[in-house]
Amino acid sequence: MNKARRCAALTTVLVSAAVLAGCNDKSSAPSSGSLHAQAVSTLQKVNTQAHQCWLKDDAFKAYGIVPELDTSGTPRLLVIPRGKPQALPQLVIAAMGPSVSLYGPLTDSSLSPRIKADVGRWSKGASGCA
């Protein structure tokens, strides 16, 4: 299996795992519309700050951000190689309500601690670059 197919297969498995991890007892959970609205709001905050901070930083100059917020599924932000919109995401930031999960190759890179700290702050409403 070539590298691209392995990455695609791994991405599919990780997305499925993230979706399943987000499943919970619906009797105590807010309505799915409410969760979706919270997720979109959370990712809008992250998207705004990521554009202001990461895309102006040399550490992220090789990447662009594609928001997928208007979906019926899980809203997410895709960090992809700049100028390659069809490339596999290097980082996926997905939200279920106010909770955010991260996965992809950048989570195992030297940028990982910064990514996790930034997204954690931004998803809670903080602003500003590290």
N, C-alpha and C positions, 0 to 999 in steps of 0.2 A: 504494500500500500504506500503510495507516495506521500510526501509531507503535507501537501495541500489536502488530500483526502483524510489523512489522520487528524489534521487540525479541524476540518469540517466535522468529522465524526466526534471529536472531543468537544467541540462547541455544542453540538446537538445534545450530547450526554449532559454537559454542564447546564445547558438551558433547561433541560427536562428535570434535572436534579433541583435546580433553583425553583422551578415552578412547584414541584412536589413538596419542597421544603416549606413553601409558603402556604400550603394547605393547612387548615385548622378547623376546629369545631365551629360551624356557622351559627350555632345558637347564641354564642356570646360575641360574635364578630360584627362590626359595622357592616352595612350593606355593601355589596360589591361596587356599586356606583360611588359610594362614599370613599371606599378604599382606593378606587381608581383615581378619583379627584385628588386625594391626598398624595398618591404616588406621583401624579403629574405635577402637582405643586412643589413637591420635594425636588423632583428632577429639574424643574424650571429654575429653582434656586441654584442647584449644582451647575446646570448648564451656563447660567449667566456668569457665575464666578469662574468657572473653568475657561470660558472664552476670555474673560478679563485677565486671568492670571496665567494659565497654562499656555495659551496660544501666543503670548507675548514673551515667553520664557524659552531660552535656548535649549533647555532640557526636553522640551516638548515640540521643538521646531519641525520634527519629522512627522507630526501627527495633526489630524483634523478631528473635529467632533461632529457627529451626525446625530441629532436628536430624533428619536422615534417616540413621540409623546402622544400623537393622535392615532392610537391603535386600540383595537378592542381587547388586545392581550396585555401583557405586562409592559408598561412604559419603560423605555431604556434610552441610554445614551451610548453611542458606539464611538470609540476612539480608534480611528483607522489611519493607515499610512496616508500622509498628505498627498492629494492629487490622485489617489487610487480609490475611488468610491466603491468599486466592486471587490476590493480586497477584504480578506477576513479581518474582523475587528481584533485589535491588539488588547483592548480593554472593553468590557461591557459593564455599565453601571445600570443596574436594574432596581426598580422600587416596587414594593408591595406596601401600600399605605405609606406610613412615614419611614419604614425600614428600607435600607439600601443594602444591596449586595454587589460585590465586585468579583469578576472573574475574567480570565484571559491571560495571555503571556506577560503582560505588564505587571500583573500581580506577583510575578516571580522575578522581577527585574530590580535594579538598583533604585528605580523610581517608586517602588511599592510603598515604603514607609510614608513618603510624601503624599502619594495618591490617597492612601487610607486616611491620613490625618486631614488632608484638605477636604475630601468628600465627607468625612465624618463631621467636620465643622460646618461645612456649607449646607449639608442636609438638615442640620439643626437650626439653620437660619443665619449663621454667622457670615460675615463677608470679609473680604480682604485676602491678600496673597501671603503665603508663608515667607 
